[in-house]
Amino acid sequence: MRHDDKDHDRRLQMELQERVDETQDDRHIVFDFTGMEQANVGDLSIILTARLKSSPTEAIWVRSLPARTARILEHLRLDHLFRHYPEAAGPLN
């Protein structure tokens, strides 16, 4: 393989990786707690695991998080890991 071919292949690989990275930036996960009075340990475990298993560019949203659960996350200093889904946005699909 010629030197020019190797450079071309390298450029194509870099361009492909950039496109993959761009599409991964658009991922969102929403946990909807609407109607729950209180989240249990399992609920907290699921949202924390989702945050830990996702990339930093993926958004993990919580909607209608019960007040007590929100306070627990604040006390543990974990509230910054989640974005709050706006209530006025309407029902989820």
C-alpha positions in Angstrom: 0.0 0.0 0.0 1.4 3.4 -0.9 1.9 6.2 1.6 -0.9 8.3 0.1 -3.3 5.4 0.5 -2.4 5.1 4.2 -3.0 8.8 4.8 -6.3 8.6 3.0 -7.4 5.6 5.1 -6.3 7.4 8.3 -8.3 10.5 7.3 -11.4 8.4 6.5 -11.1 6.7 9.9 -10.8 10.0 11.7 -13.8 11.4 9.8 -15.9 8.4 10.6 -15.0 8.6 14.3 -15.9 12.3 14.4 -19.3 11.4 12.9 -19.9 8.7 15.5 -19.0 11.1 18.3 -21.4 13.7 16.9 -24.3 11.2 16.9 -23.6 10.0 20.4 -23.9 13.6 21.7 -27.7 13.5 21.0 -28.6 10.6 23.3 -31.0 11.3 26.1 -32.5 9.1 28.8 -35.5 10.4 30.8 -36.7 8.8 34.0 -40.3 9.9 34.7 -41.4 9.8 38.3 -44.8 11.3 37.7 -47.3 10.1 40.2 -44.8 8.6 42.6 -44.9 9.9 46.1 -41.6 8.4 47.0 -38.8 6.7 45.1 -37.2 3.6 46.7 -33.6 2.4 46.8 -34.1 0.5 43.6 -35.3 3.6 41.8 -32.2 5.5 43.0 -30.0 2.6 42.0 -31.4 2.6 38.5 -30.9 6.3 37.8 -27.4 6.3 39.4 -26.4 3.2 37.4 -27.7 4.9 34.2 -25.5 7.9 34.9 -22.5 5.7 35.6 -22.9 3.5 32.6 -23.5 6.4 30.1 -20.9 8.6 28.6 -20.4 12.2 29.9 -22.1 13.6 26.8 -25.3 11.7 27.3 -28.0 13.5 29.2 -29.8 11.7 32.0 -33.0 13.5 32.8 -35.4 13.1 35.7 -39.0 14.3 35.6 -41.3 14.9 38.6 -38.6 13.6 41.0 -40.2 13.3 44.5 -39.1 16.1 46.8 -37.6 13.7 49.4 -35.6 11.9 46.7 -34.3 15.2 45.3 -33.2 16.1 48.8 -31.4 12.8 49.2 -29.5 13.4 46.0 -28.6 16.9 47.1 -27.3 15.7 50.5 -25.2 13.1 48.7 -24.1 15.8 46.3 -25.3 13.7 43.4 -28.0 16.1 42.1 -25.6 17.7 39.6 -25.5 14.3 37.7 -29.1 14.7 36.4 -30.9 17.3 34.5 -34.5 18.1 35.4 -37.0 17.6 32.6 -39.3 20.6 32.3 -42.8 19.9 33.6 -44.3 22.3 31.0 -42.9 20.3 28.1 -46.0 18.0 28.1 -46.3 14.3 28.3 -43.4 12.0 27.2 -43.7 9.9 24.1 
